[in-house]
Amino acid sequence: MHAFDVLGDPVRRRILELLTEGELTSGSVVEVIGREFGISQPAVSQHLRVLRENGFATVRPQGTRRLYAVDPTGMREVDAWLEQFRGFWTQRLDALGTEIARGRRRDG
């Protein structure tokens, strides 16, 4: 599955957002996602599996619990694709910085 297919789903994006805050048990993920999206535990587990199998999340057992965390591997594909566009916003950010500096000189 392509990285953007994985990230195209709002549930999977939200799970990744949750995992950026730190490692979470599958139960914690199910609780938040179930409440926010109204989906069942098996559905959340399916999303976690897709994230795991495509390099966006890792899982490690801790006793009977499963702890999920972000895996940066999947984001590398996204980053590589975005690289071709960085020049567009880098130039604009540089121009914005120049205009801000000019404004400070004028006002200062």
Backbone as CSV, one residue per row, in Angstrom:
resi,resn,N_x,N_y,N_z,CA_x,CA_y,CA_z,C_x,C_y,C_z
1,MET,0.855,-1.175,0.000,0.000,0.000,0.000,0.897,1.234,0.000
2,HIS,0.571,2.215,-0.816,1.335,3.456,-0.890,1.110,4.276,0.379
3,ALA,2.111,5.030,0.774,2.031,5.823,2.005,0.818,6.741,2.022
4,PHE,0.501,7.339,0.881,-0.638,8.260,0.860,-1.972,7.524,0.940
5,ASP,-1.990,6.275,0.528,-3.199,5.465,0.724,-3.397,5.211,2.214
6,VAL,-2.306,4.948,2.909,-2.372,4.722,4.357,-2.840,5.997,5.055
7,LEU,-2.229,7.118,4.698,-2.529,8.388,5.362,-3.819,9.032,4.871
8,GLY,-4.387,8.513,3.801,-5.624,9.064,3.269,-6.830,8.819,4.153
9,ASP,-6.699,7.893,5.072,-7.810,7.568,5.954,-7.737,8.430,7.217
10,PRO,-8.808,9.160,7.546,-8.771,10.045,8.715,-8.579,9.304,10.042
11,VAL,-9.043,8.076,10.129,-8.857,7.308,11.365,-7.376,7.006,11.558
12,ARG,-6.713,6.582,10.501,-5.278,6.268,10.624,-4.459,7.522,10.900
13,ARG,-4.833,8.636,10.267,-4.123,9.881,10.573,-4.288,10.247,12.045
14,ARG,-5.489,10.088,12.573,-5.738,10.425,13.984,-4.964,9.496,14.910
15,ILE,-4.895,8.225,14.557,-4.117,7.288,15.374,-2.653,7.741,15.411
16,LEU,-2.111,8.111,14.264,-0.726,8.593,14.244,-0.553,9.844,15.090
17,GLU,-1.523,10.749,15.028,-1.464,11.945,15.874,-1.398,11.557,17.349
18,LEU,-2.224,10.605,17.738,-2.205,10.137,19.130,-0.849,9.561,19.497
19,LEU,-0.278,8.792,18.581,0.993,8.127,18.866,2.166,9.095,18.907
20,THR,2.022,10.274,18.315,3.117,11.249,18.400,3.305,11.744,19.829
21,GLU,2.285,11.588,20.655,2.368,12.004,22.052,3.114,10.987,22.904
22,GLY,3.376,9.814,22.336,4.097,8.774,23.058,3.434,7.424,22.871
23,GLU,4.085,6.421,23.372,3.609,5.042,23.255,2.245,4.878,23.951
24,LEU,1.333,4.180,23.288,-0.001,3.948,23.854,-0.375,2.481,23.737
25,THR,-1.160,2.019,24.693,-1.683,0.658,24.601,-2.762,0.635,23.514
26,SER,-2.982,-0.546,22.978,-4.039,-0.673,21.972,-5.383,-0.292,22.588
27,GLY,-5.585,-0.624,23.863,-6.828,-0.270,24.544,-7.044,1.234,24.609
28,SER,-5.988,1.981,24.851,-6.087,3.446,24.889,-6.443,4.002,23.518
29,VAL,-5.824,3.441,22.489,-6.120,3.877,21.124,-7.576,3.570,20.793
30,VAL,-8.009,2.365,21.119,-9.398,1.956,20.853,-10.370,2.886,21.572
31,GLU,-10.060,3.239,22.801,-10.952,4.105,23.581,-11.135,5.464,22.907
32,VAL,-10.040,6.100,22.531,-10.116,7.431,21.919,-10.749,7.357,20.532
33,ILE,-10.273,6.453,19.707,-10.757,6.358,18.331,-12.220,5.912,18.306
34,GLY,-12.564,4.982,19.161,-13.956,4.546,19.243,-14.884,5.679,19.606
35,ARG,-14.448,6.496,20.558,-15.255,7.637,20.991,-15.351,8.695,19.884
36,GLU,-14.232,8.988,19.237,-14.211,10.061,18.239,-14.852,9.668,16.911
37,PHE,-14.700,8.396,16.523,-15.183,7.976,15.204,-16.350,7.002,15.272
38,GLY,-16.661,6.523,16.472,-17.777,5.602,16.621,-17.554,4.261,15.939
39,ILE,-16.314,3.770,15.985,-16.020,2.476,15.369,-15.622,1.467,16.439
40,SER,-15.731,0.207,16.093,-15.523,-0.886,17.045,-14.038,-1.195,17.261
41,GLN,-13.783,-1.975,18.297,-12.413,-2.418,18.590,-11.808,-3.181,17.414
42,PRO,-12.536,-4.116,16.785,-11.934,-4.810,15.636,-11.581,-3.854,14.488
43,ALA,-12.390,-2.828,14.279,-12.098,-1.858,13.220,-10.839,-1.062,13.548
44,VAL,-10.688,-0.641,14.795,-9.487,0.083,15.213,-8.268,-0.835,15.081
45,SER,-8.407,-2.084,15.472,-7.309,-3.046,15.350,-6.870,-3.201,13.900
46,GLN,-7.831,-3.178,12.990,-7.521,-3.267,11.556,-6.690,-2.057,11.118
47,HIS,-7.059,-0.871,11.566,-6.294,0.336,11.236,-4.887,0.267,11.824
48,LEU,-4.768,-0.202,13.049,-3.450,-0.364,13.659,-2.600,-1.346,12.858
49,ARG,-3.215,-2.411,12.378,-2.492,-3.399,11.578,-1.987,-2.776,10.281
50,VAL,-2.823,-1.983,9.619,-2.407,-1.315,8.377,-1.230,-0.385,8.656
51,LEU,-1.303,0.374,9.729,-0.200,1.271,10.092,1.081,0.487,10.367
52,ARG,0.943,-0.597,11.072,2.101,-1.435,11.416,2.705,-2.070,10.164
53,GLU,1.881,-2.652,9.326,2.368,-3.366,8.142,2.976,-2.435,7.094
54,ASN,2.651,-1.156,7.170,3.166,-0.208,6.187,4.224,0.729,6.748
55,GLY,4.756,0.379,7.916,5.892,1.106,8.465,5.575,2.413,9.141
56,PHE,4.338,2.617,9.577,3.976,3.849,10.264,3.874,3.670,11.778
57,ALA,3.774,2.447,12.240,3.659,2.186,13.676,4.402,0.902,14.020
58,THR,4.867,0.866,15.238,5.474,-0.353,15.775,4.622,-0.838,16.924
59,VAL,4.764,-2.093,17.248,4.058,-2.657,18.399,5.032,-3.514,19.167
60,ARG,4.927,-3.441,20.473,5.740,-4.316,21.315,4.865,-4.843,22.439
61,PRO,5.012,-6.121,22.686,4.221,-6.702,23.775,4.796,-6.303,25.129
62,GLN,3.905,-6.095,26.061,4.292,-5.871,27.456,3.274,-6.629,28.298
63,GLY,3.640,-7.850,28.644,2.684,-8.719,29.325,1.551,-9.049,28.385
64,THR,0.338,-8.777,28.822,-0.829,-9.047,27.971,-1.205,-7.843,27.107
65,ARG,-0.513,-6.731,27.319,-0.830,-5.515,26.572,0.060,-5.389,25.340
66,ARG,-0.415,-4.618,24.370,0.347,-4.290,23.179,0.534,-2.784,23.168
67,LEU,1.787,-2.351,23.093,2.098,-0.922,23.101,2.480,-0.473,21.695
68,TYR,1.804,0.554,21.213,2.028,1.085,19.873,2.792,2.394,19.942
69,ALA,3.644,2.609,18.949,4.417,3.846,18.846,4.571,4.187,17.369
70,VAL,4.914,5.439,17.098,5.159,5.865,15.721,6.447,5.227,15.226
71,ASP,6.408,4.762,13.995,7.592,4.271,13.296,7.865,5.275,12.174
72,PRO,8.999,5.959,12.183,9.257,6.987,11.168,9.500,6.434,9.762
73,THR,9.648,5.138,9.622,9.945,4.539,8.328,8.918,4.931,7.263
74,GLY,7.652,4.826,7.579,6.602,5.147,6.615,6.620,6.601,6.190
75,MET,7.018,7.478,7.089,7.042,8.903,6.767,8.184,9.241,5.812
76,ARG,9.178,8.389,5.708,10.285,8.651,4.779,9.796,8.685,3.337
77,GLU,8.850,7.812,2.996,8.285,7.816,1.653,7.538,9.124,1.394
78,VAL,6.800,9.585,2.381,6.082,10.848,2.271,7.082,11.991,2.121
79,ASP,8.115,11.979,2.941,9.134,13.019,2.901,9.829,13.051,1.540
80,ALA,10.146,11.892,0.994,10.805,11.819,-0.313,9.902,12.406,-1.402
81,TRP,8.625,12.120,-1.331,7.694,12.649,-2.325,7.564,14.169,-2.195
82,LEU,7.511,14.652,-0.963,7.367,16.091,-0.728,8.615,16.874,-1.124
83,GLU,9.742,16.217,-1.156,11.007,16.881,-1.479,10.912,17.673,-2.782
84,GLN,10.227,17.138,-3.765,10.118,17.814,-5.060,9.345,19.135,-4.979
85,PHE,8.605,19.332,-3.904,7.813,20.547,-3.751,8.419,21.547,-2.773
86,ARG,9.418,21.147,-2.035,9.977,22.011,-0.991,10.470,23.341,-1.536
87,GLY,11.005,23.327,-2.726,11.500,24.567,-3.325,10.433,25.631,-3.431
88,PHE,9.196,25.232,-3.669,8.113,26.203,-3.790,7.902,26.964,-2.493
89,TRP,7.791,26.227,-1.379,7.515,26.959,-0.145,8.781,27.518,0.485
90,THR,9.949,26.954,0.198,11.191,27.504,0.737,11.424,28.896,0.176
91,GLN,11.219,29.056,-1.134,11.385,30.372,-1.756,10.406,31.374,-1.161
92,ARG,9.182,30.952,-0.965,8.176,31.865,-0.411,8.486,32.225,1.043
93,LEU,8.967,31.261,1.807,9.331,31.551,3.196,10.528,32.490,3.251
94,ASP,11.488,32.295,2.339,12.635,33.208,2.280,12.175,34.621,1.941
95,ALA,11.243,34.734,0.972,10.714,36.050,0.589,9.956,36.679,1.753
96,LEU,9.196,35.898,2.481,8.481,36.410,3.646,9.462,36.930,4.691
97,GLY,10.521,36.179,4.920,11.552,36.614,5.871,12.166,37.937,5.467
98,THR,12.407,38.103,4.173,12.960,39.358,3.666,11.995,40.511,3.908
99,GLU,10.711,40.293,3.627,9.714,41.342,3.827,9.561,41.699,5.303
100,ILE,9.623,40.717,6.160,9.544,40.985,7.609,10.735,41.823,8.048
101,ALA,11.925,41.465,7.563,13.124,42.226,7.910,13.018,43.672,7.409
102,ARG,12.514,43.835,6.204,12.330,45.196,5.668,11.353,45.999,6.544
103,GLY,10.282,45.352,6.957,9.299,46.013,7.806,9.905,46.444,9.136
104,ARG,10.748,45.615,9.676,11.389,45.944,10.967,12.333,47.133,10.804
105,ARG,13.057,47.147,9.687,13.974,48.277,9.451,13.197,49.579,9.287
106,ARG,12.078,49.494,8.571,11.245,50.692,8.347,10.632,51.185,9.657
107,ASP,10.139,50.246,10.474,9.447,50.604,11.713,10.426,50.884,12.849
108,GLY,11.614,50.372,12.745,12.561,50.451,13.846,13.320,51.681,13.855
